[in-house]
Amino acid sequence: MAKKKQMLLIINPRSGREKIRLKLLDILDAYTGAGYQIQVHVTQKSLDARDAVLKYGGKKDLIVCSGGDGTLNEVISGMMELTKPVALGYIPAGSTNDFASSLKLPKQMMPAALNAVNGIPRAVDIGRFCEDSYFAYVAGFGAFTEVSYMTPQDKKNLLGHQAYILEGVKSLASIKSYVMKVTSPAETIEGEFIYGMVTNTVSVGGFKGLINQNVSLSDGLFEVLLIRMPKTPLEFSSIVTGLLMREEETSDLIYKFKASELHIEAQEPVDWVLDGEFGGSKTAVSIRNLPRQIEILCPEPGKERKYAV
């Protein structure tokens, strides 16, 4: 009898609308039928997914996680510390699933679950944040970034990415700026900024217009967006228009460029968000692109509907 392949299945039962509960037996049946011996870990608290990967993941042939972007971040953070590479399958179950959209993963639960074992391995870049944290698709600061981790989970479940808009509007009147020096291999930018993000994705918070359109998830480069503090309502309007129109060019208020690494110094502590979760408050930050670090199982190009049921 052939030796069964070993799988670690990590589930965040509270992500999204808790859809995993309705499909779990079908998923386990499909994975057993595919020849896997499955160890299931249901997350109970923050960092639980990362700790499970560190404890059990090194002995597995495949790690599959079901949850939102925060759960995926924890799993990848754990995988980056393993001594040998393990492939990753992802069943997106959050409220926005930005990274899953970039990978063109199936949106429905069962097709995504089947893709997580039958898909084609695709190597993607991972971001290192300072020396002890990682992110899969975005590190950001400033206006609206706190919305992602301050929005209650039940509101995310109910409204999806509309919750980000509702919470964001509440904070418009109290936009804060930060005096910063941002250094990349190509240039140094200094000024007063209200928002910044370093990304490896085609959408953030469910919106695709914030990022350059020619995004590669495995080119060793981040897409960087920096927004200066507007001095007048007209300048603020110009920023909004520039983002909504998906303008590619850098302006006096909006900087867009690619970089393999960044060093950011601020005059006061700045709250950072990594993949939608609080990443700490820091005055100095180093961000580096680690090329093609994790292999994620994805639909074969041109066959994204392959696992539809």
C-alpha positions in Angstrom: 0.0 0.0 0.0 1.3 3.4 -1.0 2.4 5.6 1.9 -0.2 8.4 2.5 0.9 11.9 2.0 0.9 14.1 5.1 -1.2 17.3 5.3 -1.6 20.0 7.9 -5.0 21.6 7.5 -5.3 24.9 9.4 -8.7 26.4 9.8 -9.8 29.8 11.1 -13.5 29.0 11.8 -14.4 32.7 12.4 -13.2 34.0 9.0 -15.6 35.5 6.5 -19.1 34.2 7.0 -17.9 31.0 8.6 -18.6 29.1 5.4 -16.0 26.5 6.2 -18.4 24.9 8.7 -20.8 23.9 6.0 -18.2 22.3 3.7 -15.7 20.8 6.1 -16.8 17.2 5.8 -16.8 17.4 2.1 -13.3 18.9 2.1 -12.0 16.2 4.4 -13.5 13.6 2.3 -11.9 15.0 -0.9 -8.5 15.3 0.7 -8.7 11.7 2.1 -9.7 10.5 -1.3 -6.7 12.3 -2.8 -4.4 10.2 -0.6 -3.7 12.5 2.3 -3.5 11.7 6.0 -4.8 14.9 7.5 -3.9 16.7 10.7 -6.5 19.4 11.4 -5.7 22.4 13.6 -8.5 24.9 14.4 -7.1 28.2 15.4 -8.1 29.6 18.8 -6.2 32.9 19.1 -3.9 35.3 17.5 -0.6 33.7 16.1 -2.1 30.2 16.6 -1.8 29.4 12.9 1.9 30.4 12.8 2.6 28.3 15.9 0.9 25.3 14.4 3.0 25.6 11.3 6.2 25.8 13.4 5.2 22.8 15.5 3.8 20.5 12.9 4.4 21.9 9.4 8.0 20.7 8.9 6.9 17.1 8.8 4.2 17.5 6.2 4.1 17.3 2.4 1.5 20.0 2.1 0.0 22.8 4.3 -3.5 23.9 3.5 -5.1 26.9 5.3 -8.6 28.2 5.3 -9.2 31.7 6.5 -8.7 35.4 5.6 -5.6 37.3 4.7 -4.6 37.5 8.4 -4.6 33.7 8.7 -2.7 33.4 5.5 -0.1 35.8 6.9 0.4 33.8 10.0 0.8 30.5 8.1 3.3 32.1 5.7 5.2 33.6 8.6 5.5 30.2 10.1 6.5 28.6 6.8 9.3 31.1 6.4 10.9 29.7 9.5 10.8 26.1 8.5 14.1 24.4 7.6 12.7 22.7 4.5 10.2 24.1 1.9 6.6 22.9 2.0 4.0 23.7 -0.6 0.9 25.7 0.5 -2.7 25.4 -0.5 -5.1 28.2 0.3 -8.9 28.2 0.8 -9.8 31.9 1.0 -12.5 32.4 3.5 -12.1 36.1 4.6 -14.1 39.2 3.8 -11.9 40.6 1.1 -9.3 38.0 0.1 -7.0 40.4 -1.8 -4.1 38.0 -2.2 -6.4 35.2 -3.4 -7.7 37.5 -6.1 -4.2 38.2 -7.2 -3.5 34.5 -7.5 -6.9 34.0 -9.3 -7.9 31.3 -6.8 -11.5 30.1 -7.0 -13.9 32.2 -5.0 -16.2 29.3 -4.0 -15.2 27.0 -1.1 -15.1 23.6 -2.7 -13.4 24.6 -6.0 -10.8 26.5 -3.9 -10.4 23.4 -1.6 -9.8 21.1 -4.7 -7.4 23.6 -6.2 -5.4 23.5 -2.9 -4.4 19.9 -3.6 -4.6 19.7 -7.4 -3.3 23.1 -8.5 0.0 24.0 -10.1 2.7 25.2 -7.7 3.5 28.9 -8.2 6.4 30.6 -6.5 5.6 34.0 -5.1 7.7 36.7 -3.4 7.3 37.4 0.3 8.0 40.6 2.1 10.2 40.8 5.2 9.2 43.5 7.6 12.1 44.5 9.9 13.8 41.4 11.1 11.0 39.4 12.7 7.9 39.7 10.6 6.6 38.9 7.1 3.8 39.9 4.8 2.3 38.2 1.8 0.9 41.1 -0.1 0.8 44.5 1.8 2.6 46.5 4.5 0.9 49.9 5.0 0.6 52.9 7.3 -1.5 56.0 7.6 -5.1 56.9 6.7 -7.5 54.0 6.5 -4.9 51.3 7.4 -6.1 51.0 10.9 -9.6 50.2 9.6 -8.6 46.7 8.6 -7.7 45.6 12.1 -10.1 47.8 14.0 -13.2 46.8 12.1 -15.1 44.2 14.2 -15.1 40.7 12.7 -18.9 40.5 12.6 -19.1 43.7 10.6 -16.5 42.3 8.1 -18.5 39.1 7.9 -21.7 41.0 7.2 -20.5 43.7 4.8 -17.3 42.4 3.3 -15.0 45.1 2.0 -17.8 47.7 2.3 -17.0 47.6 6.0 -13.6 49.2 5.2 -15.3 52.1 3.4 -17.8 52.7 6.3 -15.1 52.7 8.9 -12.8 54.7 6.7 -15.3 57.5 6.2 -15.5 57.9 10.0 -11.8 58.8 10.2 -11.6 61.3 7.3 -11.8 64.2 9.7 -8.8 63.1 11.7 -6.3 62.2 9.0 -2.8 62.3 10.6 0.4 62.9 8.7 4.0 61.7 9.4 7.3 63.4 8.6 9.4 60.7 6.9 12.4 59.9 4.9 11.9 57.0 2.5 15.0 55.4 0.9 15.0 52.9 -1.9 17.9 51.7 -4.1 16.9 54.3 -6.7 16.0 57.4 -4.7 15.3 59.1 -1.4 12.0 60.9 -0.8 11.4 63.1 2.2 8.2 64.8 3.3 4.9 64.7 5.2 2.9 61.7 4.3 -0.7 60.6 5.2 -0.5 57.1 3.6 1.9 54.6 2.3 1.8 51.0 1.2 4.3 48.4 -0.1 2.5 45.8 -2.0 2.7 42.5 -4.0 -0.9 42.3 -5.1 -3.3 43.6 -7.6 -5.9 44.8 -5.1 -6.0 46.1 -1.5 -9.2 46.1 0.6 -11.0 44.8 -2.5 -10.0 47.9 -4.6 -7.8 47.4 -7.7 -7.3 51.1 -8.6 -4.7 51.9 -6.0 -1.9 49.9 -7.5 0.0 49.8 -10.8 -1.6 47.5 -13.3 1.5 45.6 -14.4 2.0 43.7 -11.2 4.0 40.5 -11.0 4.0 38.4 -7.8 7.4 36.9 -8.5 9.6 39.6 -10.0 11.5 40.5 -6.8 9.9 43.9 -6.7 7.3 45.6 -4.6 4.8 48.2 -5.9 5.1 51.3 -3.6 2.5 54.0 -3.1 3.1 57.2 -1.1 0.7 60.0 -0.6 1.8 63.4 0.7 -0.3 65.5 3.1 -2.7 67.7 1.1 -2.6 71.4 2.1 -6.0 72.4 0.6 -9.3 70.7 -0.1 -8.4 71.0 -3.8 -5.2 69.0 -3.3 -7.2 66.4 -1.4 -9.7 66.2 -4.3 -6.7 65.8 -6.7 -5.4 62.9 -4.7 -8.8 61.1 -4.7 -9.2 61.7 -8.4 -5.7 60.5 -9.2 -6.4 57.2 -7.3 -9.8 56.6 -8.7 -8.6 57.3 -12.3 -5.8 54.7 -11.8 -3.2 57.2 -13.0 0.2 55.5 -13.3 2.3 58.6 -13.2 3.9 60.1 -10.1 2.6 63.5 -9.2 3.6 66.1 -6.6 1.2 64.4 -4.1 1.3 60.8 -5.2 4.4 58.7 -5.7 4.2 55.3 -7.4 7.4 53.2 -8.0 8.8 49.8 -7.8 11.6 48.7 -5.4 13.2 45.6 -4.0 13.7 47.1 -0.6 12.9 50.2 1.4 14.1 51.9 4.6 11.7 54.3 6.2 12.5 56.7 9.1 9.8 58.7 10.9 10.0 61.4 13.5 7.5 59.6 15.6 6.2 56.1 16.0 4.0 55.0 13.1 1.4 52.2 13.2 1.9 49.6 10.5 -0.5 47.0 9.1 0.7 43.7 7.6 -1.8 41.8 5.5 -4.7 43.5 7.3 -3.4 42.9 10.8 -1.6 45.2 13.2 2.1 45.0 12.6 3.5 47.2 15.4 4.3 50.9 16.0 7.8 51.9 14.8 10.0 54.9 14.0 12.4 53.0 11.7 11.3 50.2 9.3 13.3 48.1 6.8 11.3 46.2 4.2 12.9 43.7 1.8 11.5 41.6 -1.0 12.4 37.9 -0.7 12.0 36.5 -4.2 10.0 33.3 -4.9 10.0 32.1 -1.3 6.7 30.2 -1.1 5.1 27.9 -3.6 1.3 28.3 -3.6 -1.0 25.9 -5.5 -2.9 27.9 -8.1 -5.1 27.1 -11.1 -3.3 26.4 -14.3 -3.2 29.7 -16.4 -6.2 29.9 -18.6 -8.0 27.1 -16.6 -9.1 29.0 -13.6 -12.5 27.2 -13.7 -10.9 23.8 -13.8 -12.0 22.9 -10.3 -15.6 24.2 -10.5 -18.2 21.8 -9.1 
